[in-house]
Amino acid sequence: MSRLASVRVLLTGLACALPAESWACAVCGVPKSAATRGILPAVVLMLVLLGIVFGAFIRFFIRANRLKHQSGGLDRVRTSS
């Protein structure tokens, strides 16, 4: 058995040996708790803000690419010579 295969077997064995409760955080484990109800809007807000930032980032590059192709690059720029 190669070294990588033995590491995979060890990690798979450890993952299967852990109880199911260890995969969720304490907040997610109790869905009706006050902490869960309080943190859910914060998580949603962070996802919305992340989407806005990524959208603006992508939009910047799309607009920059369109403007580059519409202007014809620097070929049409007149210089005073």
N, C-alpha and C positions, 0 to 999 in steps of 0.2 A: 504494500500500500504506500502510495506517495505521501509526502508530508502534508500537502494541501488536502488530500482526501481524508486523512486522519483528523485534521483540524475541522473539516466540515462535519464529520461524524461526531466529534466532541461537541461542537456548537449545537448540532441538531439534538443530541441527547440532553444537553443542558436546557434547551428551549422546551423540550417535551417534559422535562422533570419539574419545571416551574408550575405552580398552580395558576389557574386561569385568572384569579383575582390580581395577580401581579402584573398583568398586561395593561390594566387600566389604572388611572390615577385615582386618588381618594375621592376627588370631586366627581369624576365620571362614574364611579362605582355606586353612587347614591344619587339617582336622577332627580329626586324630589327635594333635595336638600336646599337650604338657603344659599349655600356657596355656589351650587350649580346654577340656580336661577340668577344669581348675581353676576357670574362670570360669562354666561352665555351672550348677553348683549355686548360685552367687551370683545369677545372673540369675533362676533359678527362685524362689529365696527372695524376691527383690525383687518379682517378679510376685505371689507369694502374699501378701506384706505389703500390696501395693497393692490387691489384691482385698479383703483384710480391712478396710482403711481405707475404701475406697469402699463396701463393704457396710454398715459401721457408719454411715457418713454417710447413706446412703439409708434405712437402718432408723430412724435418729433422726427423719427427716422423716415417714416413714410412721407411726411411733408418735405423734408430735406431732399429726399430722392426725387420727388415730383418737381420741386423748384429747380433742381439741378438739370433735369431733362427739359423743362419748359424754357429755361433761359438759354439753352444751348451751350452752357459752360462758359468758358472764358474766350471762346473763339470770336464772338461778336463784340467784345468790349473794345471800344476805341480808346486809344491812348493819345495824348498830345505829344507828337514828335515832329 
